Amino acid sequence: MHGFQIHRRDSVAPKALVERFRQIPVANVSDVMSRMTAGGSRLRPMHDGTPLAGTALTVKTRPGDNLMIHQAIDMAGPGDVIVVDAGGDLTNSLMGEMMMNYAASRGIAGFVIDGAIRDAAVIRAGSLPIYAAGVTHRGPYKDGPGEINCPIAVDGMVIVSGDIILGDDDGVLCIPQSQAEAILTAAEEKCAAEERTRLAIAEGRLNRDWVMAALHRQGCAFPPPDADRLAS
């Protein structure tokens, strides 16, 4: 039935590639993706801040219902990140402590939920990465419908099952499998450039000429050179 089905996941990003991404700040990866992709500012880490890196297993569910999320946990394996498009609705929570504990026992890498969670204090004290849009004590229904391993979107960010999912204190990002190698190379280069900048700052030799050049390029108006003298 359309809207209530489970699809195959045809491919998954290699674990070695995921592990290399794990070492890179989400902001740096976002920058080399032209700052055009993001899971939105509403998705916040609900856990202790442990970084997230894994491969997406997508779920699209009716707002307030977690039947397909339960099925996704049973399907997921070590290193998978369950990414849930629940329409951003915060009326009912979609997971809490019991689901978190069961998922952790299966080696699941984390959750990204465009919806709400509960048992917030327990989740906040835990290291299993869980990103969500909000918190409510009201529990979910378990009736469906929904789909698993279908393309989804969270605040305009498209996720396909098998894509790489990253998360840290700055938010969540999806890296398409087909572009992952090139994005990784660019992100590693950006990290190296930032390290050179840190060193230049520490040694007092950072060149800031680009600021004035950018102001002139954009047509910024400056006061006359002798304006301060005339005012006095």
VENNORBEL-V160769 format. One line per field, one symbol per residue. phi: phi as a letter, one per 40 degrees, with the letter a starting at -180 (. if undefined). psi: psi as a letter, one per 40 degrees, with the letter a starting at -180 (. if undefined). A space follows every 10 residues. Layout:
phi: ???
psi: ???
This chain:
phi: .cgaabbcbc abcccccdcc cdcbddcccd cccgfbbacg cccbccbcgd cbaabcbcbb bcdgbbdccd ccccccbdgc bcbbcbggcb cbcbaadccc ccccccgcci bbbcabbbfc ccccccbccb bacibacccc cbbgcibbgb cbbbfgccbb dgccbbaacc hbabbcdcbc ccccdccccc cccccccdcc cccgbccbcc ccccccccgc cbcddbcccc cc
psi: hhegihiihd ihiidddddd ddehiddddd defefehiei edhiheaeeh ihhahhhihh ihhehedddd dddddiahei hhhhhfeehe diieiadddd dddddeehda ihhgaiiafd ddddeiehhh hieahiehii igeaaiihfi hihhfehhhh heihhiiaee aiihhhdded dddddddddd dddddddddd ddeffhhedd dddddddefh hiiidedddd d.
